[in-house]
Amino acid sequence: MATSKVTSSQPPRPPRPNLAFRELRAQRSPAEFAAAVRRAAREIGERVSCDARYVGRVEAGEIRCPNYAYERVFLHMFPGRTLTDLGFAPRASVRGRGARPTEDAPPAHVTTPAYPAGGATGETWRAHEPYDTQNPYETHDNYEESDVLRRAFMTGGGATVAVASMGTIGLATTAAAAERRVRRPGVPDADALEEAVRRIRLLDDRHGADGLYRRAATPLRAAYALLDAGATRQTTADRLHSGAGELAISVGWLAHDSGRFDDARSHYAEALATARMTGDAGLESHAFCNTAFLARDAGRPREAVRAAQAAQRVGRPLGSARLMSLLALREAGGWAGLADRTGCEQALVRAQALFERGPSDADPEWMSFYGEAELEGLEAQCWSTLGDWSRAARHAHRAAQLQDPHFTRNIALYTAELTDDLARGGRPDEAAAAGMRVLDLLGQVQSSRIQSMLAGTTRVLLPHRRAAGVGAFLERHASLPRTA
């Protein structure tokens, strides 16, 4: 195997702290300021996952110029100021920057199976590549200005992007590559792992799970190989454990959404074990949350209730009302599956009250999907399970209307739910119209869950093929290519 050597005639220049940005934060904590950034982003229709670590990196000078999404948000927060006023370097001056070593970076003389010498957080390793490269599926949802992120967005589209991205950010995409590591993992690997999780979530939000799942398992094995190798610092080890657990949940969700329930159960259990080994309450509550959802879908409603209640016990000290709201909805879904209308209604009331407390700094990053649309959609599923079709249709309609266009998969899911509720509620013409909207979205979304829902709905609509629009919907659905 070829080796790569790094030579330099002068020592690397340390980053210069961004004092202007620090002054703008004033008396707010980094977490409070990050929450303000996220609120400002929502005001202008941007999506950034700013957290205290990102704020710290900006203030430390590690991020010399933000990406375009953050630029728009910062200029919205501080009208009349330029990036230079905020302490950033001009965008043109940071093109073709040289790599800087970072904490836990590998030594200069290394074998480089996964990424070039200098570490995954070096500023550029292909000087000819354009700054802030945009992916065709990335309109403005980039998360932070780092080389790890930009390399993740440099390849093609769809499911191929996810796999290429996981490889280019430092996670091996083959078992052989995972075994070729010759150094202990460090900060670049933790950054890469966290970015892989974000990337999978983003692609699933837009395109569904079917094209992603089969290719995501090997990077997960590579992530656990990083844990086995052992990090040199405890803070890095903690990040690797948390990242591997979140990646296990993400891969488990891809299995779940594509109908591979046994695989999903295994991945969720792996995440739960990782959480308990490290005492990570946030990861544990997330794993229990997804386990409850899976149990409901797999026809084990009592397990769904118990898993959701366990998630609430673990998650309550975290201080996130939105997390507790979602967990109450998971419990409500279990009660609905048990045909316990009273238990379901009580959990729904609790979920609504907790949701109305609003977002907070304690909300986990993975909950970016949970807004009013998801609340309405999950309530629709509860009423559908209980056989209250008109009530279910009303909530499903609201969910589809309220959903952020970014979450294409969820729009298709809520509209498929609406289609089924209308069909079973004796409104076949309206069901056909809604079903046509789902079919329009299937070119962008690959989800076995949605396809299974539509298949069930078509069986309900068959006796009504002479109703307005129903025949056309059935014919179009029948012409869809069948997936293996």
C-alpha positions as a Python dict, from the first residue, in 0.01 Angstrom:
ca = {
    (1, 'M'): (0, 0, 0),
    (2, 'A'): (131, 344, -85),
    (3, 'T'): (226, 581, 193),
    (4, 'S'): (185, 955, 199),
    (5, 'K'): (432, 1203, 348),
    (6, 'V'): (366, 1558, 455),
    (7, 'T'): (651, 1806, 460),
    (8, 'S'): (644, 2171, 548),
    (9, 'S'): (906, 2443, 554),
    (10, 'Q'): (732, 2632, 835),
    (11, 'P'): (521, 2536, 1137),
    (12, 'P'): (142, 2558, 1096),
    (13, 'R'): (-11, 2891, 1190),
    (14, 'P'): (-250, 2863, 1486),
    (15, 'P'): (-605, 2990, 1432),
    (16, 'R'): (-671, 3348, 1537),
    (17, 'P'): (-964, 3383, 1782),
    (18, 'N'): (-1268, 3565, 1647),
    (19, 'L'): (-1304, 3831, 1916),
    (20, 'A'): (-1568, 4028, 1726),
    (21, 'F'): (-1799, 3727, 1717),
    (22, 'R'): (-1735, 3664, 2087),
    (23, 'E'): (-1838, 4020, 2167),
    (24, 'L'): (-2164, 3974, 1977),
    (25, 'R'): (-2247, 3674, 2194),
    (26, 'A'): (-2220, 3904, 2498),
    (27, 'Q'): (-2354, 3744, 2819),
    (28, 'R'): (-2524, 3452, 2650),
    (29, 'S'): (-2380, 3105, 2690),
    (30, 'P'): (-2266, 2925, 2374),
    (31, 'A'): (-2575, 2703, 2396),
    (32, 'E'): (-2806, 3004, 2433),
    (33, 'F'): (-2641, 3178, 2138),
    (34, 'A'): (-2668, 2860, 1927),
    (35, 'A'): (-3041, 2848, 2006),
    (36, 'A'): (-3072, 3210, 1891),
    (37, 'V'): (-2897, 3120, 1565),
    (38, 'R'): (-3140, 2833, 1504),
    (39, 'R'): (-3438, 3061, 1574),
    (40, 'A'): (-3304, 3323, 1334),
    (41, 'A'): (-3257, 3054, 1069),
    (42, 'R'): (-3620, 2948, 1102),
    (43, 'E'): (-3730, 3311, 1062),
    (44, 'I'): (-3578, 3327, 712),
    (45, 'G'): (-3649, 2969, 607),
    (46, 'E'): (-3294, 2838, 652),
    (47, 'R'): (-3196, 2511, 822),
    (48, 'V'): (-2879, 2502, 1030),
    (49, 'S'): (-2797, 2266, 1316),
    (50, 'C'): (-2595, 2515, 1518),
    (51, 'D'): (-2484, 2399, 1862),
    (52, 'A'): (-2247, 2517, 2134),
    (53, 'R'): (-1956, 2331, 1972),
    (54, 'Y'): (-2004, 2520, 1647),
    (55, 'V'): (-2012, 2853, 1832),
    (56, 'G'): (-1692, 2755, 2011),
    (57, 'R'): (-1522, 2669, 1684),
    (58, 'V'): (-1617, 3006, 1535),
    (59, 'E'): (-1491, 3195, 1838),
    (60, 'A'): (-1168, 2994, 1840),
    (61, 'G'): (-1107, 3094, 1477),
    (62, 'E'): (-1130, 2738, 1344),
    (63, 'I'): (-1410, 2846, 1108),
    (64, 'R'): (-1263, 3141, 921),
    (65, 'C'): (-1562, 3192, 693),
    (66, 'P'): (-1911, 3038, 734),
    (67, 'N'): (-2094, 2860, 457),
    (68, 'Y'): (-2367, 3041, 268),
    (69, 'A'): (-2653, 2924, 490),
    (70, 'Y'): (-2483, 3047, 806),
    (71, 'E'): (-2382, 3369, 631),
    (72, 'R'): (-2747, 3448, 554),
    (73, 'V'): (-2847, 3370, 912),
    (74, 'F'): (-2571, 3582, 1070),
    (75, 'L'): (-2645, 3879, 843),
    (76, 'H'): (-3013, 3846, 935),
    (77, 'M'): (-2924, 3845, 1306),
    (78, 'F'): (-2695, 4148, 1274),
    (79, 'P'): (-2842, 4371, 1001),
    (80, 'G'): (-2612, 4629, 851),
    (81, 'R'): (-2297, 4430, 926),
    (82, 'T'): (-2075, 4240, 687),
    (83, 'L'): (-1893, 3912, 740),
    (84, 'T'): (-1578, 4111, 807),
    (85, 'D'): (-1763, 4308, 1077),
    (86, 'L'): (-1849, 3973, 1237),
    (87, 'G'): (-1482, 3878, 1249),
    (88, 'F'): (-1473, 3642, 952),
    (89, 'A'): (-1220, 3641, 671),
    (90, 'P'): (-1338, 3744, 321),
    (91, 'R'): (-1466, 3444, 130),
    (92, 'A'): (-1215, 3487, -152),
    (93, 'S'): (-922, 3474, 91),
    (94, 'V'): (-1000, 3126, 222),
    (95, 'R'): (-996, 2944, -111),
    (96, 'G'): (-714, 2694, -148),
    (97, 'R'): (-615, 2709, 218),
    (98, 'G'): (-344, 2478, 348),
    (99, 'A'): (-421, 2203, 593),
    (100, 'R'): (-387, 2265, 965),
    (101, 'P'): (-327, 1981, 1211),
    (102, 'T'): (-586, 1944, 1485),
    (103, 'E'): (-616, 1773, 1819),
    (104, 'D'): (-550, 1399, 1787),
    (105, 'A'): (-450, 1444, 1422),
    (106, 'P'): (-233, 1163, 1282),
    (107, 'P'): (143, 1216, 1252),
    (108, 'A'): (288, 1340, 924),
    (109, 'H'): (431, 1002, 818),
    (110, 'V'): (125, 778, 802),
    (111, 'T'): (-34, 513, 589),
    (112, 'T'): (-349, 669, 447),
    (113, 'P'): (-623, 417, 369),
    (114, 'A'): (-917, 640, 452),
    (115, 'Y'): (-821, 999, 372),
    (116, 'P'): (-515, 1208, 286),
    (117, 'A'): (-246, 1295, 538),
    (118, 'G'): (-328, 1599, 744),
    (119, 'G'): (-649, 1461, 886),
    (120, 'A'): (-1009, 1486, 781),
    (121, 'T'): (-1039, 1833, 924),
    (122, 'G'): (-757, 1982, 722),
    (123, 'E'): (-885, 2277, 528),
    (124, 'T'): (-834, 2153, 173),
    (125, 'W'): (-664, 1860, 12),
    (126, 'R'): (-766, 1940, -344),
    (127, 'A'): (-680, 2304, -394),
    (128, 'H'): (-844, 2313, -736),
    (129, 'E'): (-1187, 2226, -597),
    (130, 'P'): (-1426, 2519, -558),
    (131, 'Y'): (-1494, 2662, -217),
    (132, 'D'): (-1826, 2565, -54),
    (133, 'T'): (-1917, 2315, -327),
    (134, 'Q'): (-2292, 2263, -352),
    (135, 'N'): (-2452, 1923, -392),
    (136, 'P'): (-2750, 1901, -631),
    (137, 'Y'): (-2966, 1790, -337),
    (138, 'E'): (-2824, 2057, -104),
    (139, 'T'): (-3005, 2382, -173),
    (140, 'H'): (-2902, 2558, 145),
    (141, 'D'): (-2901, 2302, 423),
    (142, 'N'): (-2526, 2272, 482),
    (143, 'Y'): (-2443, 2232, 848),
    (144, 'E'): (-2102, 2387, 912),
    (145, 'E'): (-1798, 2515, 727),
    (146, 'S'): (-1543, 2236, 743),
    (147, 'D'): (-1356, 2027, 495),
    (148, 'V'): (-1521, 1718, 638),
    (149, 'L'): (-1856, 1856, 533),
    (150, 'R'): (-1751, 1989, 194),
    (151, 'R'): (-1598, 1659, 88),
    (152, 'A'): (-1920, 1490, 197),
    (153, 'F'): (-2111, 1699, -57),
    (154, 'M'): (-1875, 1665, -354),
    (155, 'T'): (-2021, 1355, -515),
    (156, 'G'): (-2340, 1280, -711),
    (157, 'G'): (-2697, 1244, -592),
    (158, 'G'): (-2943, 1023, -412),
    (159, 'A'): (-2839, 704, -235),
    (160, 'T'): (-2502, 710, -411),
    (161, 'V'): (-2428, 1039, -240),
    (162, 'A'): (-2486, 888, 102),
    (163, 'V'): (-2242, 605, 43),
    (164, 'A'): (-1980, 824, -124),
    (165, 'S'): (-2022, 1081, 150),
    (166, 'M'): (-1967, 829, 426),
    (167, 'G'): (-1653, 713, 252),
    (168, 'T'): (-1511, 1056, 181),
    (169, 'I'): (-1561, 1180, 536),
    (170, 'G'): (-1340, 908, 673),
    (171, 'L'): (-1567, 609, 741),
    (172, 'A'): (-1463, 300, 548),
    (173, 'T'): (-1722, 176, 302),
    (174, 'T'): (-1585, -178, 279),
    (175, 'A'): (-1502, -425, 552),
    (176, 'A'): (-1146, -457, 421),
    (177, 'A'): (-1092, -84, 445),
    (178, 'A'): (-1222, -85, 802),
    (179, 'E'): (-960, -344, 895),
    (180, 'R'): (-670, -148, 740),
    (181, 'R'): (-662, 128, 1003),
    (182, 'V'): (-316, 166, 1155),
    (183, 'R'): (-375, 444, 1409),
    (184, 'R'): (-596, 524, 1702),
    (185, 'P'): (-901, 735, 1621),
    (186, 'G'): (-913, 1104, 1704),
    (187, 'V'): (-1115, 1419, 1658),
    (188, 'P'): (-1126, 1392, 1274),
    (189, 'D'): (-1292, 1050, 1310),
    (190, 'A'): (-1547, 1181, 1560),
    (191, 'D'): (-1625, 1471, 1326),
    (192, 'A'): (-1663, 1228, 1036),
    (193, 'L'): (-1890, 1000, 1233),
    (194, 'E'): (-2121, 1281, 1343),
    (195, 'E'): (-2136, 1412, 986),
    (196, 'A'): (-2226, 1066, 855),
    (197, 'V'): (-2525, 1059, 1090),
    (198, 'R'): (-2640, 1403, 977),
    (199, 'R'): (-2596, 1308, 613),
    (200, 'I'): (-2803, 991, 643),
    (201, 'R'): (-3082, 1182, 818),
    (202, 'L'): (-3082, 1450, 551),
    (203, 'L'): (-3102, 1199, 266),
    (204, 'D'): (-3373, 997, 439),
    (205, 'D'): (-3578, 1314, 496),
    (206, 'R'): (-3572, 1378, 123),
    (207, 'H'): (-3558, 1039, -45),
    (208, 'G'): (-3666, 766, 198),
    (209, 'A'): (-3479, 461, 318),
    (210, 'D'): (-3494, 199, 45),
    (211, 'G'): (-3192, 313, -154),
    (212, 'L'): (-2977, 376, 153),
    (213, 'Y'): (-3007, 86, 393),
    (214, 'R'): (-2807, -188, 225),
    (215, 'R'): (-2506, 39, 182),
    (216, 'A'): (-2512, 193, 529),
    (217, 'A'): (-2430, -121, 730),
    (218, 'T'): (-2059, -134, 644),
    (219, 'P'): (-1984, 224, 762),
    (220, 'L'): (-2163, 126, 1084),
    (221, 'R'): (-1922, -164, 1128),
    (222, 'A'): (-1637, 77, 1064),
    (223, 'A'): (-1775, 308, 1334),
    (224, 'Y'): (-1771, 28, 1589),
    (225, 'A'): (-1420, -63, 1477),
    (226, 'L'): (-1319, 290, 1576),
    (227, 'L'): (-1454, 225, 1926),
    (228, 'D'): (-1256, -97, 1948),
    (229, 'A'): (-937, 82, 1843),
    (230, 'G'): (-971, 323, 2135),
    (231, 'A'): (-927, 701, 2130),
    (232, 'T'): (-640, 878, 2304),
    (233, 'R'): (-867, 1126, 2484),
    (234, 'Q'): (-1179, 1057, 2689),
    (235, 'T'): (-1372, 1344, 2532),
    (236, 'T'): (-1307, 1197, 2188),
    (237, 'A'): (-1400, 848, 2308),
    (238, 'D'): (-1731, 982, 2442),
    (239, 'R'): (-1806, 1147, 2108),
    (240, 'L'): (-1721, 827, 1920),
    (241, 'H'): (-1951, 619, 2141),
    (242, 'S'): (-2235, 867, 2105),
    (243, 'G'): (-2179, 896, 1729),
    (244, 'A'): (-2167, 519, 1680),
    (245, 'G'): (-2488, 480, 1878),
    (246, 'E'): (-2664, 748, 1677),
    (247, 'L'): (-2539, 592, 1355),
    (248, 'A'): (-2677, 255, 1470),
    (249, 'I'): (-3015, 420, 1527),
    (250, 'S'): (-3003, 589, 1186),
    (251, 'V'): (-2917, 262, 1011),
    (252, 'G'): (-3185, 91, 1219),
    (253, 'W'): (-3439, 346, 1101),
    (254, 'L'): (-3340, 283, 739),
    (255, 'A'): (-3408, -88, 800),
    (256, 'H'): (-3733, -5, 981),
    (257, 'D'): (-3866, 223, 708),
    (258, 'S'): (-3776, -29, 438),
    (259, 'G'): (-3965, -309, 613),
    (260, 'R'): (-3667, -501, 758),
    (261, 'F'): (-3799, -513, 1112),
    (262, 'D'): (-3560, -780, 1247),
    (263, 'D'): (-3258, -585, 1124),
    (264, 'A'): (-3398, -266, 1274),
    (265, 'R'): (-3454, -434, 1610),
    (266, 'S'): (-3092, -552, 1612),
    (267, 'H'): (-2954, -206, 1533),
    (268, 'Y'): (-3171, -38, 1797),
    (269, 'A'): (-3057, -294, 2055),
    (270, 'E'): (-2695, -222, 1962),
    (271, 'A'): (-2751, 150, 2016),
    (272, 'L'): (-2922, 81, 2349),
    (273, 'A'): (-2630, -132, 2465),
    (274, 'T'): (-2384, 141, 2364),
    (275, 'A'): (-2586, 399, 2556),
    (276, 'R'): (-2597, 191, 2872),
    (277, 'M'): (-2226, 110, 2862),
    (278, 'T'): (-2141, 480, 2857),
    (279, 'G'): (-2428, 617, 3066),
    (280, 'D'): (-2553, 831, 2777),
    (281, 'A'): (-2913, 914, 2873),
    (282, 'G'): (-2979, 1106, 2553),
    (283, 'L'): (-2877, 814, 2335),
    (284, 'E'): (-3070, 570, 2553),
    (285, 'S'): (-3393, 767, 2532),
    (286, 'H'): (-3350, 793, 2152),
    (287, 'A'): (-3296, 417, 2122),
    (288, 'F'): (-3605, 344, 2336),
    (289, 'C'): (-3805, 597, 2130),
    (290, 'N'): (-3728, 416, 1805),
    (291, 'T'): (-3779, 76, 1967),
    (292, 'A'): (-4129, 185, 2067),
    (293, 'F'): (-4205, 301, 1714),
    (294, 'L'): (-4077, -27, 1569),
    (295, 'A'): (-4278, -235, 1816),
    (296, 'R'): (-4595, -51, 1716),
    (297, 'D'): (-4532, -110, 1347),
    (298, 'A'): (-4440, -475, 1407),
    (299, 'G'): (-4769, -547, 1583),
    (300, 'R'): (-4632, -553, 1939),
    (301, 'P'): (-4831, -265, 2095),
    (302, 'R'): (-4768, -359, 2458),
    (303, 'E'): (-4394, -353, 2397),
    (304, 'A'): (-4441, -15, 2229),
    (305, 'V'): (-4605, 123, 2545),
    (306, 'R'): (-4336, -14, 2773),
    (307, 'A'): (-4049, 108, 2554),
    (308, 'A'): (-4203, 455, 2530),
    (309, 'Q'): (-4250, 468, 2907),
    (310, 'A'): (-3888, 359, 2957),
    (311, 'A'): (-3776, 634, 2719),
    (312, 'Q'): (-3972, 888, 2924),
    (313, 'R'): (-3811, 773, 3251),
    (314, 'V'): (-3464, 807, 3102),
    (315, 'G'): (-3535, 1125, 2906),
    (316, 'R'): (-3717, 1330, 3170),
    (317, 'P'): (-3398, 1462, 3340),
    (318, 'L'): (-3271, 1589, 3004),
    (319, 'G'): (-3510, 1884, 3030),
    (320, 'S'): (-3656, 1878, 2678),
    (321, 'A'): (-4034, 1922, 2666),
    (322, 'R'): (-4033, 1847, 2292),
    (323, 'L'): (-3856, 1515, 2352),
    (324, 'M'): (-4110, 1421, 2618),
    (325, 'S'): (-4391, 1521, 2381),
    (326, 'L'): (-4263, 1287, 2111),
    (327, 'L'): (-4222, 1005, 2362),
    (328, 'A'): (-4580, 1056, 2481),
    (329, 'L'): (-4691, 1018, 2118),
    (330, 'R'): (-4496, 692, 2094),
    (331, 'E'): (-4685, 573, 2401),
    (332, 'A'): (-5015, 686, 2249),
    (333, 'G'): (-4943, 476, 1941),
    (334, 'G'): (-4899, 171, 2161),
    (335, 'W'): (-5224, 232, 2348),
    (336, 'A'): (-5405, 271, 2015),
    (337, 'G'): (-5268, -65, 1905),
    (338, 'L'): (-5410, -217, 2223),
    (339, 'A'): (-5749, -56, 2137),
    (340, 'D'): (-5727, 142, 2463),
    (341, 'R'): (-5890, 466, 2359),
    (342, 'T'): (-5869, 621, 2706),
    (343, 'G'): (-5498, 550, 2743),
    (344, 'C'): (-5437, 683, 2393),
    (345, 'E'): (-5630, 1004, 2452),
    (346, 'Q'): (-5450, 1070, 2782),
    (347, 'A'): (-5112, 1029, 2615),
    (348, 'L'): (-5218, 1254, 2326),
    (349, 'V'): (-5328, 1529, 2566),
    (350, 'R'): (-4995, 1504, 2746),
    (351, 'A'): (-4805, 1517, 2416),
    (352, 'Q'): (-4992, 1831, 2306),
    (353, 'A'): (-4936, 2008, 2639),
    (354, 'L'): (-4565, 1931, 2634),
    (355, 'F'): (-4535, 2040, 2270),
    (356, 'E'): (-4693, 2376, 2348),
    (357, 'R'): (-4410, 2455, 2590),
    (358, 'G'): (-4203, 2521, 2280),
    (359, 'P'): (-3847, 2438, 2176),
    (360, 'S'): (-3549, 2471, 2408),
    (361, 'D'): (-3171, 2440, 2408),
    (362, 'A'): (-3213, 2093, 2557),
    (363, 'D'): (-3386, 1956, 2245),
    (364, 'P'): (-3171, 1683, 2083),
    (365, 'E'): (-3030, 1752, 1738),
    (366, 'W'): (-3194, 1439, 1595),
    (367, 'M'): (-3539, 1583, 1667),
    (368, 'S'): (-3519, 1839, 1385),
    (369, 'F'): (-3805, 1651, 1213),
    (370, 'Y'): (-4041, 1699, 1507),
    (371, 'G'): (-4267, 1996, 1461),
    (372, 'E'): (-4639, 2060, 1445),
    (373, 'A'): (-4667, 1856, 1123),
    (374, 'E'): (-4518, 1545, 1284),
    (375, 'L'): (-4740, 1594, 1590),
    (376, 'E'): (-5046, 1600, 1366),
    (377, 'G'): (-4921, 1305, 1160),
    (378, 'L'): (-4860, 1080, 1460),
    (379, 'E'): (-5199, 1170, 1607),
    (380, 'A'): (-5357, 1082, 1271),
    (381, 'Q'): (-5197, 738, 1293),
    (382, 'C'): (-5342, 687, 1639),
    (383, 'W'): (-5698, 769, 1528),
    (384, 'S'): (-5656, 554, 1220),
    (385, 'T'): (-5552, 258, 1436),
    (386, 'L'): (-5859, 317, 1650),
    (387, 'G'): (-6080, 322, 1337),
    (388, 'D'): (-6187, 688, 1365),
    (389, 'W'): (-6131, 758, 995),
    (390, 'S'): (-6274, 1110, 973),
    (391, 'R'): (-6069, 1231, 1268),
    (392, 'A'): (-5759, 1060, 1131),
    (393, 'A'): (-5810, 1221, 790),
    (394, 'R'): (-5845, 1565, 946),
    (395, 'H'): (-5512, 1536, 1127),
    (396, 'A'): (-5335, 1379, 829),
    (397, 'H'): (-5452, 1664, 606),
    (398, 'R'): (-5317, 1920, 853),
    (399, 'A'): (-4988, 1731, 876),
    (400, 'A'): (-4934, 1739, 501),
    (401, 'Q'): (-5022, 2108, 486),
    (402, 'L'): (-4790, 2205, 771),
    (403, 'Q'): (-4485, 2002, 669),
    (404, 'D'): (-4167, 2186, 572),
    (405, 'P'): (-4100, 2119, 199),
    (406, 'H'): (-3752, 1995, 295),
    (407, 'F'): (-3908, 1678, 441),
    (408, 'T'): (-4030, 1534, 112),
    (409, 'R'): (-4059, 1185, 252),
    (410, 'N'): (-4286, 1299, 535),
    (411, 'I'): (-4512, 1492, 298),
    (412, 'A'): (-4554, 1171, 98),
    (413, 'L'): (-4611, 973, 418),
    (414, 'Y'): (-4878, 1205, 559),
    (415, 'T'): (-5054, 1224, 223),
    (416, 'A'): (-5050, 844, 195),
    (417, 'E'): (-5204, 829, 544),
    (418, 'L'): (-5468, 1078, 433),
    (419, 'T'): (-5537, 869, 121),
    (420, 'D'): (-5598, 557, 327),
    (421, 'D'): (-5813, 734, 587),
    (422, 'L'): (-6033, 886, 318),
    (423, 'A'): (-6068, 554, 138),
    (424, 'R'): (-6165, 367, 453),
    (425, 'G'): (-6392, 652, 559),
    (426, 'G'): (-6608, 616, 246),
    (427, 'R'): (-6470, 908, 44),
    (428, 'P'): (-6311, 731, -255),
    (429, 'D'): (-6298, 1030, -491),
    (430, 'E'): (-6106, 1241, -238),
    (431, 'A'): (-5884, 943, -162),
    (432, 'A'): (-5795, 908, -531),
    (433, 'A'): (-5703, 1276, -557),
    (434, 'A'): (-5477, 1250, -252),
    (435, 'G'): (-5328, 927, -385),
    (436, 'M'): (-5232, 1100, -708),
    (437, 'R'): (-5032, 1352, -505),
    (438, 'V'): (-4844, 1068, -339),
    (439, 'L'): (-4766, 912, -677),
    (440, 'D'): (-4627, 1247, -790),
    (441, 'L'): (-4380, 1234, -500),
    (442, 'L'): (-4264, 875, -551),
    (443, 'G'): (-4012, 987, -811),
    (444, 'Q'): (-3823, 1158, -527),
    (445, 'V'): (-3900, 921, -240),
    (446, 'Q'): (-3818, 550, -204),
    (447, 'S'): (-3995, 412, 102),
    (448, 'S'): (-4137, 64, 140),
    (449, 'R'): (-4360, 196, 417),
    (450, 'I'): (-4531, 441, 182),
    (451, 'Q'): (-4556, 186, -99),
    (452, 'S'): (-4714, -68, 138),
    (453, 'M'): (-4966, 189, 256),
    (454, 'L'): (-5064, 269, -103),
    (455, 'A'): (-5095, -100, -186),
    (456, 'G'): (-5339, -145, 101),
    (457, 'T'): (-5535, 160, -4),
    (458, 'T'): (-5574, 36, -362),
    (459, 'R'): (-5736, -283, -232),
    (460, 'V'): (-5987, -72, -40),
    (461, 'L'): (-6058, 139, -351),
    (462, 'L'): (-6101, -150, -597),
    (463, 'P'): (-6479, -180, -539),
    (464, 'H'): (-6508, 194, -612),
    (465, 'R'): (-6320, 199, -940),
    (466, 'R'): (-6614, 375, -1111),
    (467, 'A'): (-6603, 670, -872),
    (468, 'A'): (-6453, 994, -1001),
    (469, 'G'): (-6077, 968, -1035),
    (470, 'V'): (-6047, 626, -872),
    (471, 'G'): (-5995, 431, -1195),
    (472, 'A'): (-5720, 666, -1309),
    (473, 'F'): (-5544, 638, -973),
    (474, 'L'): (-5563, 257, -976),
    (475, 'E'): (-5426, 240, -1329),
    (476, 'R'): (-5140, 473, -1251),
    (477, 'H'): (-5056, 283, -934),
    (478, 'A'): (-5061, -47, -1122),
    (479, 'S'): (-4810, 92, -1373),
    (480, 'L'): (-4550, 167, -1104),
    (481, 'P'): (-4232, -42, -1128),
    (482, 'R'): (-4230, -315, -867),
    (483, 'T'): (-3942, -314, -621),
    (484, 'A'): (-3766, -631, -515),
}
